[in-house]
Structure formats: C-alpha cells, structure tokens
C-alpha cells in the first residue's frame, strides 16, 4: 500500500494529496466567502499541503489563504511561487527572474501570508533572459537570510533540473502531469531517483477522464468517479508524487480528497498504464 505522507526535502512531512488554490476566486464578496469556505474545508479534511503563487491574482490568492487559515495549524504547509511579474510597459504577465523581482515577491509573500519564513518557495518558471545562477542564487541568499527554507522549481526539463541541482538543493518540482499527459515522465524519474517531491499541476485531465472508456470502466468497477481513479493512479505511480488538484467547489474538493482512500488493483493499474497519452 502506498504511503499517504511524504517528507519534502527529507524533513518536511505532508500528506501526499494536497490542494491547489489557483481556482479560488476573490473578485466578488460572494465568491470570496465561497473560496474561504473551500480553503477551510480542505484543512478540515486533513490537507497539509496547499499550493499558491504570486501570479494568482498578483498575490490576492496568498491573501485569501491567510484570511481563511491564519493562524495556521502546525502541520499545514503553504507553498508559493515567484518569478512571473506584470510588464511595466504592457501590463501583461511575463517571466521575470531578475534578483530584485524575486526578492520583492518573496517579501510580499511573507507579508501576505503573515509568516516569517516560507517553508517551500518555488520558482514559477525559469526566466531565459536571466542567468539561472542569478535566479537560484537569489533564492539561496534568501534561504541564508531565513526568509525561506526549501527551494523548488516549476515546469522544468530533466537537464534543467540537473543544472539547477548544481546550484541549489532542489526540494520539489512542479510540472504538468497526469494519467493522460506523461510528457514529463523523465523529470518524474529524476525526482524519484533523488527523493525530490514531484507536484503535478493539472493532475486530472480536465473534461476528458470521464470520457475515456478504460478510466470510466475502472471507475465503475471501483464504485468511484473517473477523477478519483486518475488521482489514485497518480498516488500509486510513484512515491514522490504529491498531487495538488484544485477546485472552487466544496463537493469537488471532497470528491478529490476521497481518492486517497481508493486502492486500485494491480490489474487495474496495468490497464491504466497502457492508456495512450492525449495529443
């Protein structure tokens, strides 16, 4: 039976099935109240890993989580991401890994999340216009200053991960990955070999899992939903996988988290393993 917990960086324990806060709306008072309820329900149901980012509302998502959950339970880890900023000239979001930008976004995250240090800080994307040594060097400096503890990466290739590990101790990788989209299998393999947490974003193939006959068949056999089957497959696929499915609805949240209790047979896993990836 797969373990339900993982130690990020070797020393930070979390439950493997977490929650991605990206989809929580904050625009209207009604939406905000609903989002607060979903975040609180996630923690009530045992979630100890919540993912957010500066990009999500320009920090509004971080503020929402603090409003919902502060003071935080001792076991709760909120990880955030930096490295995407609005262009001064166009107002559009763009990759920006300049040291001053990364440092400013970390300082803003500390304030918005109401914490003195961030347990896991991830670089949202590698900025090709800024030397990687400058980007990771800034995060390493912030580690030394006690403002963050562990460094992660997002949407990287296996060679980029190898290069990054020469500069900093990488605790996590967050790449797009699910049962029907395994493009980053080499990255997952590298993470598993090194004991690095792998947080798949878009862990469920939105809108397609239920239409896939084999997934629907396994779901029917297991008295589960196709979404639960795909999440259970992820949990059993590798011990370093920490899925972070996101939703703005409490019923979907409860459906997602129930996948932790779904145990697929070896025969069912073999059938799912053979599924072709979607193009």
RAUR-V782156 format. One record per helix or strand of 3 or more residues. SS is the DSSP state (@ for helix, = for strand). FROM is the first residue (numbers start at 1). TO is the last residue. If there is no record, write none. Layout:
# RAUR-V782156
ss=SS from=FROM to=TO
ss=SS from=FROM to=TO
This chain:
# RAUR-V782156
ss== from=5 to=8
ss== from=12 to=15
ss=@ from=29 to=44
ss== from=49 to=51
ss=@ from=60 to=69
ss== from=77 to=82
ss== from=84 to=86
ss== from=93 to=95
ss=@ from=99 to=113
ss== from=118 to=123
ss=@ from=132 to=144
ss== from=148 to=154
ss=@ from=158 to=165
ss== from=170 to=174
ss=@ from=185 to=194
ss=@ from=209 to=211
ss=@ from=213 to=222
ss=@ from=226 to=237
ss=@ from=250 to=261
ss=@ from=266 to=273
